[in-house]
Amino acid sequence: MAGNSIGKEFIITCFGESHGKCVGVIIDGCPAGLRLSEHDIQEELDKRIPRSKTVSARIERDAVEILSGVFNGFTTGAPICALVWNKGAIPNEYELMKDTPRPGHADYPARMKYGGFNDYRGGGRFSGRITVAFIMAGAIAKKLLGLFGIEVLAYTIEIGNVKLQKIPKVEEIRENRYKSTVRCPDMASAQAMEKAILKARREGDSVGGVIECIALNVPLGVGEPLFDALDADVAKMLFNVPAVKGVEFGAGFKATQLKGSENNDAYVIRDEKIVTLTNNAGGILGGISFGMPILVRVAIKPTPSISKDQKTVNLSRMEETQIRVKGRHDPCIIPKAVPVIESAVSIVLADHMLRSGIIPKVLRGGE
């Protein structure tokens, strides 16, 4: 079975290529009765690209069009199809590179897997451009979750060697993260991160980093162990985002340095509710949410397209050569990736909320 769809109740199918005519998504399983407009999706798409020297010169307007599944301002229960047209594509840039796979990209394995019939322009299906579809589906998932009091917030905590030393309060994250070009809620850290990106760009290089995401007010009992565990499905969706190389929940890998007495989240009663004093588990135990905020981090690799000379091979002549990648590329993917990560987590939560029966198939109130 082709791997273009994910989900069991809130199912998304992505289509399009980086330099093709369009990029789009079909969402099947969204409940009927959700108030939805193109403006709702456009607001999320507009978060993707900050107007800054920290991102690629390829800035698409990404004006969304909803083709189906919405009538009189509400979802109908039928599949929703949404797309954006690629208007800033320059496919000819990649003709000279079609036989010389770019290091760090999927050019070589894609060519071998699909017998050379794959669209190699800008990475085709393997480009970060495809995440536009994630954001469109995520916008709908976020609006659906919002009806049930669930909020998903992603933000940058590390770029290059610059780390956010102290995570701000939720109110500060909500208010400040999109005020900075690097999507970091602390302005001083954001300025240092931007300098690190611009330094890499001047050197013809790139940097990676870490994005953290929290989901607030997720109810107890969401998740379907063993093989559809909530953290497993979130991790799978996040690894579908190009450039993600690591995922951790709660304390993550730092838990290996703790003793059990330090890592265990002790239960207490606060305001007649059972909560934990810490959240080293990241809000999920045994693949099931337990009422605390879901906390997940993703490691994003440096952009593989750089303007330095790199070793590669010419596949037609079967000889070693060098390549210097030309075109419009991001010196750091993090600023664009933050809303993508937020959308990816939202998509999985919406799917599991539907599977748990918490979200009904028809929303009587609409909004």
Order of alpha helices (4+ residues) and beta strands (2+ residues): beta-beta-beta-alpha-beta-beta-beta-beta-alpha-alpha-beta-beta-alpha-alpha-beta-alpha-beta-alpha-beta-beta-beta-beta-beta-beta-beta-alpha
